[in-house]
Amino acid sequence: MSRYDLTDPEWGVIEPLLPNKPRGVPRVDDRRVLNGIFWVLRSGAPWRDVPQRYGPYTTCYNRFRRWMKAGIWDSLMDAITSASNDGITMIDGTSVRVHHSAATLRADHPDRCLGRSRGGLTTKIHALTDGKGLPIKISITPGHAHDLTAASELLDNLPSGAMLLADKAYDANWLRGKLRAERSWANIPPKSNRKEPVVFSPWLYKKRNLIERFFNKLKCYRRVATRYDKLGITFLAMTKLACIRITLRHNESTA
C-alpha cells in the first residue's frame, strides 16, 4: 500500500458518496482508480507514469475527466468539507506558478485562467476556511487578479453571526457592508489610507495563521503546488481533490 492511498476510514467516507451504476458493464474497482488519481495529485507525475498497481493510466485519467465533467468532485467536496460551529471563517488567496506545459493554450481561450504577475505566469487560488483552517469553498482566478475578485462568490451564504478574518487586501467598504447586512463581523486590519475608523482586534486576528497553514498543506500536493494542467477547470478539480484529502486526514487524526 502506497502512503498516498486512501486509508480504510477515508474510503468508508467516500464510498457511499460515489455514483451508483446499477446497469451495464461494472466499473473498474473505484478504490483502486481513486488511489491512482490521488497518486498523481500527490506526486505531481504525468498520468502516463501511474504505477501498474493502479491499472491502466488511461482508466485513471478518463475516470478523473468524466467525473469532473459530471460534477462528482464538486459534490464530494460539498459533502465532506463543511464549516465548523465555532462561528469563525477565514479568507485568503495564494499564487501558484504555471508550468510551461500548461501555458500552451491560445491567449483567448475561455478557460485559460492564467495571469502574468511578478513571478511570471501564475494562477491564484482563493479559499474560504473555517476556524480550524479546513476548507469550505475554493475558486481560482488569473494570477494578477486582486484577492477581492473572488470574495463575493466565496462569501455567499455565510452563516449569520460569523466572524470573518482576512488581511488588509480585503479592507473594502462593500465587503464590510455585505457582512453587516448578513449580521456578520469583519475583523480585518484597516489600510493605512482608511479615513473612517473600524473595529479591529489584533488578538483575534492571530488565529488567521490557520489559513496560511492550510495553504502550506495544500501545496504539499505537487499537482497543486505547480500548475501542470492546461485547463482551469482541471486545475480547480485537482485543488478540490486536495481539499477533500486534507479534510479526511484531519477528521481521521482527530476521530
N, C-alpha and C positions, 0 to 999 in steps of 0.2 A: 504493500500500500504506500503510495506517494504521500508526502506530507502536504501536498496540495489537494488531496482527495477529500471528499465530503466525509465527515465522521457519521457514525450511526445517529446521534441526536440531531445533527444538521439535516441528514436525509429524512429523518422522521418528521421534520417540519416541512420540508419542501415537497415530499412525495404526494401528500393529499392535495396540494395546490396545482399540480400538473394537469394538463388537459387529458380527458379520457378519450380513448379510441375504441368504442365498442365493436366496430365493424372493420372489415378489410384486413390487410396484412398487419400483424402485430409489429409495433415499433421495436427497433433495436433497444436493448436494455437502457432505460433512461438514466440510471445512476452512472453507468459506465460512460455514456456520452457526455453527461454533465461534468463528470470528472475530467474528461478530455478538454472541455471548454474552459473549466476553471484552471487547468494546467496551462493553457495558452494565456489566459488572463494574468496568472501569477508570474509566469516565466517571461512573457513578452515575446516568445518564439513565434516564427511563422507557422501557419496552420499545417504546412507540409511536414513540419518537424514533430507533430504529435506522436508520442510513443505508440508502438503497436499494441500495447496492452489496452488502449482505449478504442481499438478498432480502426477502420479506415479514416484518415483525416477528413475525407470528403463528407463522411457521415456527421462528424462533429461540426464542421463548417456549415453544412446545409441545415442541420438542426438549429444552430445558432441563428442563421439568417431567417429561416422560416418562422421560428418563434418570435424573433424580433419584429417581423412584419405583422405577425398575428397579435402583438401586444402582450405576449406571455411574460416577458421580463418586466414590463411595466406593472402588470397585475401582481407578480411575485413581490416586487418592491413595495407596492401599496399594502399588501397583506402582511409582510414581515417587518417593515420599518414603520413604526408609529411613535408618536410623541409620548414621552413620559408624563406623569401627572404633577411634576414639580412646578409647572407654570412658567418655565424659562425656555426661550428659544434663542438661537444664535444664527446669524447670517454672515457670510463672508465669501470671498472668491479667491481662486488661485490660478496661476497661469501654467500651462503645460507646453513644453517645446514640441514642435511638429517635426517628425522625421521627414527626410527629403522624399521618401517613397509615398508619403501621404499628401504631398503638395503638387501632384501631377494633374489634378483636375483643372479644367479651364477656369479662369478667374470669375466668369459669370455663372458658374454652376450654382443652383439654388441651395444645395446642401454642402457647400464647401466649408463654411464656418471657420475660416482662417483669418487671422489679422496680423499685421506686421507691427510689432512693438519694439522696444529697446533690445529685447533678446532675440529678435528675428521673428520668424513665423510662429505664432502661438495660438492656442485655443484656451479660453478661460472657463473654468468650472465654477459654478455658483452653487452653494449648498446652504440649506436650512437644516439645522440640527436641534435636538432637544437639549435639556440641561445636562445630560450625560455625555454630550458630544456624539450622539448617534444620529445618523442621517434621517431626515424626514422627506425632503424633496431635493432634487438635483436638476440643474439645467446647464446648458453651455451656450457661449457666445463667442464671436471672434475675439482674439486676444487683446485687441486695442479698445474694446468696449469698456465703458465705465461700470463699476460694480453695481451702481443703481439700475442698470439696464434690466436686470432680471429680478429686481426686488419686488415689483408689483406682482409678478407671476408667482414667486415663491411665498409671498405673504398672504395670498388668498386663503380664506377660511382659517385664519389664525384664531385660536380659541380666545374668547373674551376673558379679560383679566390677565393675559400673559405679559411677561416682560421680555422685550427684545434687546439682546446685547449685540452691538455692532461697533465697528471702528468709525473714525471720522469721515470716511468716504460716504457713509450713509446719513450724514447730518444734512437732511433736506427737509424743508418745511412741509412739503406734500407728504413725505413719509411719516413724519410725526403727526400730521393731521389725519392721515389714514388710520394710524394706530389709535389715536384718540377717538375716532368715530367708532372703532371696534372695542372701545373701553380697554385698550391695552396701553402699555407704557414703554417708551423707548429710552433705554439707558445708553445713550450714545454721547461720547465726548464732543463738545462743541468745536467747530472750526475756529481758527484764530480770527477770521473776519466776521464772525457772527455778532450781530448787534444786540439782538434780544437775548437775555439770559435764559438758560434752560436748566432744569433739574438734572443733575448727573451725580451718580455715586461711584467713586473710584473703587471702593471696597467691593461692590457687586461686579464691577467691570472686570475684576481679576479672574472671574470664572470663565471669561471668554477664551482663555487659553485652551479650553477643551475642544473648540472647533479647530484650532491650529493643530492640535494633536490628531484630530480626525483626518485632516489633510495629510498629515505625516503617514498615517496608516493607509490612506487611500493610495499614496504614491509608492507604497511597498509593492503594489500590483503594477508590474512593469509595463503592462499593456495600457495602463492609465498614466503612469509617470512620463511616458513618451507616447505621443500620438502616432501610431503606425497606420491607423485606419483612414482611408480617403474620405469616406462619407461621415458627416457629423452625426447622423442617426446611429451609425455603427459604433462610433466612439462613445456616444451617450449610453448606448446599451451596455457596452463594456463597463462604463463607470457605474451604472446601476447594479450590475452583477457584483462589482467590488463592494458596493454599499450593502448589498444583501449578505455577502460573506462576512463583512465586518460586524454586522448586527448579529448574525448567527453565532459567530465566535464569541462575541461579548455575552450573549444570552447563555451560551453553554458554559462559559467560565464562571458566571455568577449564579448558575442554577443551584 
